[in-house]
Amino acid sequence: METSTLSSIPSSASSSAHNKKLKKTAKTAYNTKLGLTPDVVESAKKSLFEFAQREEECVEPGSSEVVVQENVQLDAFLTYRERDVRLPVRVYLCNGKIIINEIPTVIHARVSATLKGELYSWNHRDLGYFDDATMILGPNTAKEPDSMVRPVRRPRPPPAQAMDRRGTAYPTMVVEVGHMQTLPDLHRKVALYFNPRTTIQIVLAVKLNEPRRDNTIAIIVALYLRTSPTPLIPVDVRSFGTAPPSHFHKNYVYNIMRVPRLLFTGVGLTDVNNTPFPPCARAGLPAYQMNIPATELFDGDPTGVPASAVGGFNLDLWKLQLVARQEFNLP
């Protein structure tokens, strides 16, 4: 039986101060003019959770996003985000619309942090890593990716090419992890990140699906490069969960994302000889090493690509699967 100690029970004075702080935080986090009221946010959370529960097996993947306000000016949204507010949901501005698109769950957060940590371990001398930064992505569009990477020596750009009102240089790579977001939602955001204003070179999108009844999970990752002849079509897509991708997701990858069959590999799929790929069951398997190219990663660095990084970074997808299973409490 758990017991309370005096040190763990707040005094009436400290409790009152804590309540005042919570009320102050709520007032700054929510914004009636932008449509971000407590009731709207809670309703959006419920909608996202319900969509995630049924998306994997039962419906054609569509959009889970919730539009809460329209005709919002970029400056108004940036001012709101620059207050460093914290909502229980992720929001962004797209063509004047404020959209709620994700709930930052522990699963979502750990996969994102692990990915960033792997990159950091590979190179933290020449690359900087960032979270929670809203970027301007067009005349009336702004978004905060889950993580971003930028060469530490990338110079500050002219104001019209900066990622924010402080004149900050854009990252070379952004990471989007979708738990409540659908695969189509993640795919559509690539066009925002590769807007002509930005100098982002790489988008890495990870789609985490809800566990299935047999305690398996399907996970998909897609790598997009601005330097590709078709930048809005990923150059590499991998299935690396413990379950194959659903029929709906395979159809979306092949027919809507227009990924050639030989570029969608991994769990539940076959190679050019119609041989099934091995399970993603341990670290170091060649089929589950995704290369992040150095040329794009170090774009804009006046010193070029460091000799130690010429081959790029090989992301071991099993490590992402492992932490996802741990947080979903799966074997």
C-alpha positions as CSV (number, residue, x, y, z in Angstrom):
1,M,0.0,0.0,0.0
2,E,1.4,3.4,-1.0
3,T,1.7,5.9,1.7
4,S,2.1,9.7,1.6
5,T,4.8,11.6,3.4
6,L,4.7,15.1,4.6
7,S,7.1,16.2,1.9
8,S,4.9,14.8,-0.8
9,I,1.8,16.6,0.4
10,P,1.6,20.3,-0.7
11,S,0.8,22.9,1.8
12,S,-2.3,25.0,1.2
13,A,0.0,27.9,0.3
14,S,2.1,25.9,-2.2
15,S,-1.1,24.2,-3.6
16,S,-2.7,27.6,-4.2
17,A,0.5,28.9,-6.0
18,H,0.5,25.7,-8.1
19,N,-3.1,26.2,-9.1
20,K,-2.5,29.8,-10.1
21,K,0.5,28.7,-12.2
22,L,-1.7,26.1,-13.9
23,K,-4.4,28.7,-14.6
24,K,-1.7,31.0,-16.0
25,T,-0.3,28.3,-18.2
26,A,-3.8,27.4,-19.5
27,K,-4.5,31.0,-20.4
28,T,-1.3,31.3,-22.4
29,A,-1.5,27.9,-24.0
30,Y,-5.1,28.2,-25.3
31,N,-6.2,31.0,-27.6
32,T,-9.8,31.8,-28.4
33,K,-9.0,34.0,-31.4
34,L,-7.1,31.1,-33.0
35,G,-9.8,28.6,-32.2
36,L,-7.7,26.8,-29.7
37,T,-10.1,26.5,-26.7
38,P,-10.0,23.7,-24.2
39,D,-13.2,22.2,-25.5
40,V,-11.9,22.2,-29.1
41,V,-8.5,20.7,-28.1
42,E,-10.2,17.9,-26.1
43,S,-12.6,17.2,-29.0
44,A,-9.7,17.0,-31.4
45,K,-7.7,14.7,-29.1
46,K,-10.7,12.3,-28.9
47,S,-11.1,12.4,-32.7
48,L,-7.4,11.6,-33.2
49,F,-7.4,8.7,-30.8
50,E,-10.5,7.2,-32.4
51,F,-9.1,7.5,-35.9
52,A,-5.8,5.8,-34.8
53,Q,-7.7,2.9,-33.3
54,R,-9.6,2.1,-36.5
55,E,-7.1,3.2,-39.2
56,E,-4.8,0.2,-39.4
57,E,-7.1,-2.6,-40.5
58,C,-10.5,-1.2,-41.1
59,V,-10.5,1.8,-43.3
60,E,-8.7,3.3,-46.3
61,P,-6.1,5.6,-44.8
62,G,-7.2,9.2,-45.0
63,S,-6.6,12.3,-42.9
64,S,-7.0,12.3,-39.1
65,E,-6.3,16.1,-38.9
66,V,-8.7,18.5,-37.4
67,V,-9.1,22.1,-38.7
68,V,-10.0,24.4,-35.9
69,Q,-9.7,27.9,-37.5
70,E,-9.4,29.5,-40.9
71,N,-8.1,32.8,-42.3
72,V,-5.4,33.1,-39.7
73,Q,-2.4,35.3,-40.6
74,L,1.1,34.0,-40.3
75,D,2.2,36.8,-37.9
76,A,-0.6,36.0,-35.5
77,F,0.3,32.3,-35.5
78,L,4.1,33.0,-35.1
79,T,3.4,35.4,-32.2
80,Y,1.4,32.7,-30.5
81,R,4.0,30.0,-31.0
82,E,6.9,32.3,-29.9
83,R,5.4,32.4,-26.5
84,D,6.7,28.9,-26.1
85,V,3.2,27.6,-25.2
86,R,2.6,23.9,-24.5
87,L,-0.7,22.3,-25.6
88,P,-1.6,18.6,-25.2
89,V,-1.7,18.4,-29.0
90,R,0.5,19.5,-31.9
91,V,-0.8,22.3,-34.1
92,Y,0.4,23.9,-37.3
93,L,-0.7,26.6,-39.8
94,C,-1.3,25.5,-43.4
95,N,-2.6,28.1,-45.9
96,G,-4.2,30.1,-43.2
97,K,-5.8,27.1,-41.4
98,I,-4.9,26.1,-37.9
99,I,-4.8,22.3,-37.8
100,I,-4.4,19.9,-34.9
101,N,-2.6,16.9,-36.2
102,E,-0.9,14.9,-33.5
103,I,-0.9,14.0,-29.8
104,P,2.7,13.8,-28.4
105,T,2.4,10.4,-26.7
106,V,5.3,8.7,-24.9
107,I,5.6,6.3,-27.9
108,H,5.8,9.1,-30.4
109,A,8.3,11.0,-28.2
110,R,10.6,8.0,-27.6
111,V,10.9,7.0,-31.2
112,S,11.6,10.6,-32.2
113,A,14.2,10.9,-29.4
114,T,15.9,7.6,-30.3
115,L,16.3,8.6,-33.9
116,K,17.8,11.9,-33.0
117,G,20.0,10.2,-30.4
118,E,21.4,7.8,-33.0
119,L,22.3,10.7,-35.3
120,Y,23.8,12.6,-32.4
121,S,26.0,9.7,-31.5
122,W,27.2,9.5,-35.1
123,N,28.1,13.2,-35.3
124,H,27.5,16.0,-32.8
125,R,30.6,18.0,-33.6
126,D,29.5,19.2,-37.1
127,L,25.7,18.9,-36.7
128,G,23.3,20.6,-34.4
129,Y,20.0,19.0,-33.2
130,F,16.8,20.8,-32.4
131,D,13.2,20.3,-31.2
132,D,10.2,22.5,-30.6
133,A,11.0,25.1,-33.2
134,T,8.3,26.5,-35.5
135,M,9.5,27.1,-39.1
136,I,7.9,29.4,-41.8
137,L,7.1,27.2,-44.7
138,G,5.3,29.6,-47.0
139,P,3.4,32.9,-47.1
140,N,0.7,31.6,-44.6
141,T,2.1,28.3,-43.5
142,A,4.3,27.4,-40.5
143,K,5.0,24.1,-38.8
144,E,7.1,22.5,-36.0
145,P,8.7,19.1,-37.0
146,D,9.4,16.5,-34.3
147,S,13.2,17.0,-34.8
148,M,15.6,18.7,-37.1
149,V,19.3,18.6,-38.0
150,R,21.5,21.4,-39.3
151,P,25.2,21.8,-39.9
152,V,26.6,24.0,-37.2
153,R,28.5,26.1,-39.8
154,R,25.5,26.7,-42.1
155,P,25.4,30.5,-42.6
156,R,22.5,32.7,-41.7
157,P,20.4,33.4,-44.8
158,P,18.8,36.6,-46.1
159,P,15.7,37.4,-44.1
160,A,13.4,36.3,-46.9
161,Q,15.0,32.8,-46.8
162,A,15.1,32.4,-43.0
163,M,13.1,29.8,-41.1
164,D,11.8,32.3,-38.5
165,R,11.5,36.0,-37.7
166,R,15.0,35.8,-36.0
167,G,16.8,35.1,-39.3
168,T,17.7,31.5,-38.4
169,A,18.9,29.2,-41.1
170,Y,16.7,26.2,-42.1
171,P,17.7,22.7,-41.1
172,T,19.0,20.3,-43.7
173,M,16.9,17.5,-42.3
174,V,13.5,17.3,-40.6
175,V,11.9,14.2,-38.9
176,E,8.2,13.6,-38.6
177,V,6.9,10.7,-36.5
178,G,3.3,9.9,-36.9
179,H,1.4,8.0,-34.3
180,M,-2.1,9.6,-34.5
181,Q,-1.2,11.1,-37.9
182,T,-1.9,8.9,-40.9
183,L,0.5,7.9,-43.6
184,P,-1.2,10.3,-46.1
185,D,-0.9,13.1,-43.6
186,L,2.8,12.5,-43.3
187,H,3.3,12.2,-47.0
188,R,1.4,15.5,-47.8
189,K,3.6,17.5,-45.4
190,V,6.7,16.8,-47.5
191,A,5.5,19.4,-50.0
192,L,5.4,21.9,-47.2
193,Y,8.9,21.2,-46.1
194,F,10.2,21.4,-49.7
195,N,8.5,24.7,-50.4
196,P,10.7,26.9,-52.6
197,R,11.3,29.3,-49.6
198,T,13.1,26.6,-47.6
199,T,16.5,25.0,-48.0
200,I,15.5,21.7,-46.3
201,Q,17.1,18.8,-48.1
202,I,15.8,15.7,-46.3
203,V,12.5,14.6,-44.8
204,L,12.3,11.4,-42.9
205,A,8.8,10.3,-42.0
206,V,8.0,7.4,-39.6
207,K,4.5,6.0,-39.4
208,L,3.7,4.1,-36.2
209,N,0.5,2.0,-36.3
210,E,-1.5,0.8,-33.4
211,P,-0.7,-2.8,-32.3
212,R,-2.8,-5.6,-33.8
213,R,-4.8,-8.2,-31.9
214,D,-1.9,-10.6,-32.1
215,N,0.5,-8.1,-30.4
216,T,2.3,-7.3,-33.6
217,I,2.9,-3.9,-35.1
218,A,3.4,-2.5,-38.6
219,I,5.8,0.4,-38.9
220,I,6.8,2.3,-42.1
221,V,9.6,4.8,-42.8
222,A,10.0,6.9,-45.9
223,L,13.0,9.0,-46.9
224,Y,12.5,12.0,-49.2
225,L,15.3,14.0,-50.9
226,R,15.0,17.5,-52.4
227,T,17.8,16.6,-54.8
228,S,15.8,13.7,-56.2
229,P,14.3,14.2,-59.7
230,T,10.9,13.6,-58.1
231,P,11.4,15.0,-54.6
232,L,7.8,14.4,-53.5
233,I,8.2,10.6,-54.1
234,P,10.4,8.9,-51.5
235,V,13.7,7.4,-52.6
236,D,13.5,4.7,-50.0
237,V,10.5,3.2,-48.1
238,R,10.9,0.4,-45.5
239,S,8.5,-1.8,-43.6
240,F,10.3,-2.7,-40.3
241,G,7.7,-3.7,-37.7
242,T,6.8,-7.2,-36.5
243,A,3.8,-7.3,-38.9
244,P,3.4,-6.6,-42.6
245,P,1.9,-3.3,-43.8
246,S,-1.8,-3.4,-44.3
247,H,-3.3,-3.8,-47.8
248,F,-4.5,-0.2,-47.6
249,H,-1.0,1.1,-46.8
250,K,0.6,-0.9,-49.5
251,N,-1.9,0.4,-52.0
252,Y,-1.3,3.9,-50.9
253,V,2.5,3.6,-51.1
254,Y,2.4,2.1,-54.6
255,N,-0.5,4.0,-56.2
256,I,-0.7,7.4,-54.4
257,M,2.9,8.0,-53.3
258,R,3.9,6.4,-56.6
259,V,6.8,4.5,-55.1
260,P,8.3,1.8,-57.4
261,R,7.8,-1.7,-56.1
262,L,11.6,-2.2,-55.8
263,L,12.0,0.8,-53.5
264,F,9.4,-0.5,-50.9
265,T,11.2,-3.2,-49.0
266,G,11.2,-5.0,-45.7
267,V,8.7,-6.9,-43.5
268,G,5.8,-8.5,-45.4
269,L,7.3,-7.6,-48.9
270,T,9.4,-9.5,-51.5
271,D,12.5,-8.6,-53.5
272,V,13.1,-8.6,-57.2
273,N,13.3,-12.4,-57.2
274,N,10.0,-12.6,-55.3
275,T,11.9,-13.7,-52.2
276,P,10.4,-12.5,-48.9
277,F,12.6,-10.1,-46.9
278,P,13.8,-11.4,-43.5
279,P,12.1,-10.3,-40.3
280,C,13.4,-7.2,-38.7
281,A,14.5,-9.2,-35.7
282,R,17.8,-7.9,-34.5
283,A,20.3,-5.1,-34.9
284,G,22.6,-4.9,-37.9
285,L,20.5,-6.6,-40.6
286,P,21.5,-5.2,-44.0
287,A,17.8,-5.0,-45.1
288,Y,17.0,-2.6,-42.3
289,Q,19.9,-0.1,-42.6
290,M,18.6,3.2,-44.1
291,N,21.3,5.5,-45.4
292,I,20.9,9.2,-44.8
293,P,23.2,10.8,-47.4
294,A,25.9,13.1,-46.2
295,T,25.8,15.5,-49.2
296,E,22.2,16.6,-48.4
297,L,22.8,16.4,-44.6
298,F,25.8,18.9,-44.8
299,D,24.3,21.1,-47.5
300,G,25.4,24.7,-47.1
301,D,28.3,23.9,-44.8
302,P,31.2,26.0,-46.2
303,T,33.7,23.4,-45.2
304,G,31.9,20.6,-47.0
305,V,31.3,17.1,-45.8
306,P,33.7,16.0,-43.0
307,A,35.9,13.1,-44.0
308,S,34.4,10.9,-41.2
309,A,30.9,11.4,-42.6
310,V,31.4,11.0,-46.3
311,G,29.5,7.7,-46.4
312,G,26.4,9.2,-44.7
313,F,24.6,7.9,-41.7
314,N,23.2,4.4,-41.6
315,L,20.1,4.3,-39.4
316,D,19.4,0.9,-37.9
317,L,15.6,0.6,-38.1
318,W,15.5,-2.3,-35.6
319,K,16.4,0.2,-32.8
320,L,13.3,2.2,-33.6
321,Q,11.2,-0.9,-33.7
322,L,12.6,-2.0,-30.3
323,V,11.7,1.2,-28.5
324,A,8.3,1.3,-30.2
325,R,7.6,-2.2,-28.9
326,Q,8.8,-1.4,-25.4
327,E,6.5,1.7,-25.2
328,F,3.5,-0.2,-26.6
329,N,4.4,-3.0,-24.1
330,L,4.7,-5.6,-26.8
331,P,6.9,-8.7,-26.9
